[in-house]
Amino acid sequence: MHATSIARSATHSMRIVALPLTRPSKPLTGKVAEHLTYYQFITSPENTKTTTWAKWAVTKASDLWAGFGKAPEGHWKRRAFLYGERLIDRLEFEELALKSLDPSLGPKLSNIVHPSAKEKAAPVRIPLVYPPSACTSPLPHLQMLVEKRTPRHKKGFIFWLAVSPLTAPFMVIPIIPNFPFFFCVWRSWSHYRAYKASHYLEGFLKQGAIVPQGSAELDVIYAKYAPQPLSAPASASDGHAAEKAPPASEHASQPAEDEHEEVHGVRLLLAKEAVPELEKALGIPEGSTFAADVYRALEQARLRLSEGGQKA
């Protein structure tokens, strides 16, 4: 399947693109092999003519936050923005991916549970596109992910919503905004978005509406941007060969990048240089957080590998 068709078909249906970050670990008996995968959800474009109160509030908050980032260096707004961005970097990339999915832009679950005559003739199918060379069908992993994430984000939503009133005393400071309150509301909203998306996906998984679909084009990108393996120490027998070896090209991995590519013998499957091409191939619209989210996912994957874990 050609990668550009992923973006083109998204105007008619929802598609899920699985981007494996690491190889699956050795599975335990009766359990799904754990590995790190970033999921991108491609849905129909949002109708800009209809704006709900919630979307208006989110847009205003986003514009306000972007304004903080444009403040002069050293200003308290700029410092608050930089600190907030560091907090976002610490959010698990699985949460960032889930909360990027707006169920209102995807197919209706009710159309599968209670289909009309027309829908019975053409049932809803959501392709789960993935690179076959990097992993087997990611469907079991996606099922495991939503099973873990649905209750986790529901608890997170309720917890941060309950904590937010406790920040009321900070409102007595008249000049600086009540950052603790806004943080609690933001975390509650983020968990709520991730919970709704996870619950939405869970419904389609139960109905068998999500269908794995290999992509040769994703295979090409993975092969093109696979990090180079670490060089093995040269032995005495091949010393002469090493002397005759040509100098490394400017595109070769630098020593500083080796740690990024392989940790404890487990390598990342993608280099950061692949992100712009993935963004173009998937037809990601301008202004999307796709690139920033994938960069965060790759960095978090590297850190988790260095800690010896691949939690989902």
N, C-alpha and C positions, 0 to 999 in steps of 0.2 A: 504494500500500500504506500503510495507516495505521501510524504509528510505534509505537503501543502494541502492535500485533501482533508487532513485532520482539521485544519482551520476552516476550510471552505464548507465542510459539512456541519460545522458547529452552528451555522446560522439556522439549521433545521432541527438539530438534536443536540443532546449533551454528549460529550466525550470525556473520558478520563485517560490521561496520559501518565503512565508509570515510568519514573526515571530512577532506576536502581542506582544506589550510591556505593554499595559494597556487595560482595558475594554473600550468599546465604551461609550462615554458620551451620555446623553439623547439628541436625535436628535431634532432639530428645525423643525417646520412644513415645509414639502417639501424639506428638506435638508438631506444629508447623515450624519449619526452619526460620530462625530469626535473621532478618537482614534489614538494612536501612534503605528505604525507598521514599522518594518525594513524589507526591501525586499532584498533578496539575489538572484542574477542572475547566473544561472549555464549554461554555454555554452560549445561548443566544444573546445578542447584544441587548443591553438594557434600554427600555423605552424611555427616552429622556422627556417625553411629553407628559408622562404621569410621574409625579414625585410625591411619595408618602412623607408623613411627618418624620418618621425614623430616618429615612434617607436624607432628608433636608438637614436634620440634626447632625448626622454623620459627616455630611459634606461641609457644614459650617465648622465642625470641630477639626476636620482635616485641614481646612484652609487656615484656621487659627494656628494650628500646630506648625504648618508650613511657614507661616509668618514669623514664628519664634525662630525658626532656622535661618531666616534672612536677617536677623538682628545683628548688629556689629559685634565683633569679637570682644569678649569681656563683659558684655551686657548680660544681666541676669536671665533674660529670655533666651539668649544664645546658649548659656551654660545649662539652662533647664532642658533645652532641646537636645544638646549633646548627651546629657545624662539619660534622657528618655530614650534616645536611640540605642544607648548601651543596654537599657532594660529590654528593649525589643529584641536585640541580638541574643539575649539570654532565653527568650521564649522558645520552647521546643518547636522545631520546624514542622512537626506533625500538626500542631495546633495552628500554626500560621497557614498551612495548606488547607486545612479543613475550614477555617473561618473565611477563606477566600471564596468558598462556594456559597452562592446565594440560591437556595432551593426554589425561590420564586421565578428564577430564570430557566430552570430545568423542567423536564417533563413531570407531569402530575402523577403521584403515586396512585391516586384514586382511579386513574385511567387504566391501571394494570389490575388493581384489586376488583374494580367494578367496570370492566370495559364495555363500550358500546359496540354495536354491530360492526362499525367501521374499524374500531380499534382491534376487534377480534381478528379481522382480516389482515391488518397490518400492526401486529403487536409491537409495543415499545421495546427497543433494544438499545442498551447503552454500551458502546464499544469501550473496552479497557485496553488501550494501545500500549504496547511495551516492546522493547528490543529483545528478540529471542536469543541473541548471542550473549546477552548479559544475565539473563535469568529465565527460569521457566515461568509458567503462567503465574502472575502476581495475585490472582483471585483469592487463594487461601490467605495470603498475607493481608490483603485488604479486609477480608472478613475478620481476621484476628485483630486488626487495627481498630475497626469500628466497635468491636465487642469491648475492647479495653477503653477506648476513648469516650464512648457515649456516657457511661456512669461517671467517669473522671471529670468531664467537662460540666455535667449536670451539677455535681457537688461543688465545683469551682465557681459556677455561676451563682449558686445559692450562698456560698460562703462570702464572696466578695460583696454581694448585694447586702448581706446582713451586717458586714463590717463597716460599710460606707457611712451610716449615721454616726458612728463613733468618732468620725473626723470633724464633726460639727464645731468643736471648740477652736479649730484652726481658722474658722471664719472671722474671728475677732481681729485678725491681722488685716487691715484695710487695703494695703498697697499690693502685696503679693497674693496671687490667686491661691486658693485652697488646694494645693497640689495633692495632698493625701486623699482628699475626697475624689478629685478627678482620676487619680490612679486607681482607686477602688472601683469606681464606676467603669473605667476603661477595662480593667481586668474582668469584671463581671460581664461586660458586653462581649469581650473577646471569647470568654468561655461559653457564653450563650450562643454566639455565632457558630463556634466549633461544635457545640452540642447539637444544635439544630441540623447542621450539615451531616454530622455522624449518624444521627437518628434517621435522617432522610436516606442516606446511603444504605443503612441497615435494612430499611424497608424494601429497596430494590434488590438487595442481595438475597433476601428471603424469598422474593418472587422469581429469582433466577433471571432477572432482566439485564444484569451486567455480564457481558460476554467478552472473554479475552480475545485479542486480535494482535498478532505479531506485525511489526513494522520493519521492513527492510531499510527504510530511510533512517530510522533511529539507529539501526545496526551500523549504518555507514558513519553516523556522527560519533557513536561510541568507539568505533575502530579508529577514527581520525583523531579523537581527543583523549584516548586512553593514556593515562600517565605512564611514562617509561619506567620499566622495572629498575630497581637499584642495581648498580654494577657490582659484579662479584670481584673480590680481591684477586689481583693478577698473581699467578703462580710463577715459579722460577722457570718452568718449561715454556711458558708463553711470553717470556720477557722480550724476546726479539720482535714478536708480533705487536706487542704494546708500543715498542719504539717506532714501528712503521705505521701505526694507526693514525689516520688523519685527525686533525684537530676537530673538536666538537663544534657543531654548527651553532649559529646564534639562537636557533629554536630549541636546542637541547635543554633539558631541565637543569636548573642551577642547583648547587648543593643545598641551598636553603629550602628548595622545594622538595627535596627528597623526603624530609620528615613529613611533609604534607601528603606525599603520595603513598607512602607505605609505613605502617605502624605495626610492630610485632608480627610482621609477615603478612598482614592483611592490607590489601591495597584498595584505595578508592578507585572506582570504575571510570570516573570522569575528572577532567581537569577544568579549572574555572574558565579557561579559554573557550570551552564548548557552549557556555551560556548564551552569548550573542547569537550563535548559529541556531541554537534551539529556539530562542525567542523568535527569530525570523521564520524558521521552519514551521513553527506552531501558529504563526500569525497572531502573536500576542499584541494586543492594542497598545498604543502609546500611552504612557502614564500608568501602566500596570506595575505591580510590585513583584512580578515574576522573577526578574533578574536578581533583585535584592534578596528575595526569599530563597532562591536556589543557592546563591552565594552563602547565605546563612546556613542552609542545610549542609553544604559541603564542609564548611568550617566546623559545624557541630558534629558531623560524621567523623571528621579527623580527630576531634577532641574525645569523642566516645571511644574510638578505636584505641587511642592512647591510654584511656582508662580501662580498657579491656571489656567494654560492654557495648551491646547493640540494642538498647531498650527501644521499644516502639512508642 
